[in-house]
């Protein structure tokens, strides 16, 4: 079975997750959930003064989504720290803008850690930090640096940290799963820079996978990601190499069990994957069922299009609407790419012919 390699050290589409930097999605994980306010913006004056609110919309909803996406295989225990952590500086003084540096992010995390002197951060795999509603923390970056933990004054530390900002109030549990996806080793599927002729920053993944557009029509993780994380087994993947042909019956990605992926390798770093999506579960906004075909590129960097959707309409290549069902290959339709001819015969049954 071909499992794509990548020469890149940062987050990428290579099959193997770098566990020296990321958490192991196959192992039991322990996380600590903290809520932070500021001298100029206290929780008692906010619309939601209870820490439980932040836990519920993020970890509470996110863990339920993970239960579905992982077929119950992700084992994560998230402990809520029951009191607000008040930081030493006002919210704007941390400069947590849309784009921040490594140093800026770590300085913010450092003050949070130092403000909880009784916490043993080394006892946790992951730390989540939610800023009080209305603060000047607008977005939710992730620090995946297991080998370079932030150390608190008490000597304990953690290198896998998510800091949630204002976007948590409308992205909620899906945001939790997007940022935790980075903690587990998954790359961003949206583009950091949009080339001329490309629809938008979500053009490479369209409506599929919340590692792209969190509010996409079909936000369930791609089957390839689930395979990487150990939630799909090798025997749930079938492969057709160059010169091979045959048929396979895929079961819906949102349901446990059955064949989930068709693997179509080009070489050891690049290939195509096919899976079957239906309008149910996390993908209930899809208009119809269909097969999804996409390319894996191990040499393409995180945020540069390492996963590319292949729509059935050539004119929609790099131009799918992420808030539609664009990219679904309906029954009776054939897609051809790089010597691969894939036909969806209906109900998830596909025929593959390779030159």
PyMOL commands that set and color helices and strands:
alter all, ss='L'
color gray80, all
select helices_A, chain A and resi 43-45+51-69+91-94+102-114+121-123+168-183+223-228+234-236+281-283+314-316
alter helices_A, ss='H'
color red, helices_A
select strands_A, chain A and resi 29-37+76-86+126-131+142-144+150-151+157-158+160-164+237-239+245-249+261-265+270-277+290-297+307-309+333-337+340-346+349-354
alter strands_A, ss='S'
color yellow, strands_A
deselect
rebuild
show_as cartoon
